[in-house]
Amino acid sequence: MSGNALFTDSPSVILEVLSPTTRRIDEAQKLRDYITIPTLKTYILAETDKPLPTLHRKDGANFSQVRMPCSNSLK
């Protein structure tokens, strides 16, 4: 992947910013599709209104969900 590329065929991390209109697609359909990517290690769902991302991390052959509360010092 070149330094200026915005897309890669073999991502290790994907970040989705949730919105009311895309939330269900990002949390269900895209999750099912993305976890089939062999190189993917982490899928992050970021809230727009609170610092509480949800991570789906590869754990062997499966993915596990982790909620990551952010420090208030980042505000």
Number of C-alpha atoms within 10 A of each C-alpha: 10 7 5 6 7 7 9 9 8 11 16 13 14 14 12 16 13 19 13 8 8 11 16 12 12 19 14 10 11 14 15 12 10 18 19 9 13 11 14 18 18 21 23 22 21 18 16 12 8 9 15 15 20 17 19 22 18 16 11 8 7 9 16 11 14 12 12 13 11 12 9 7 5 6 6
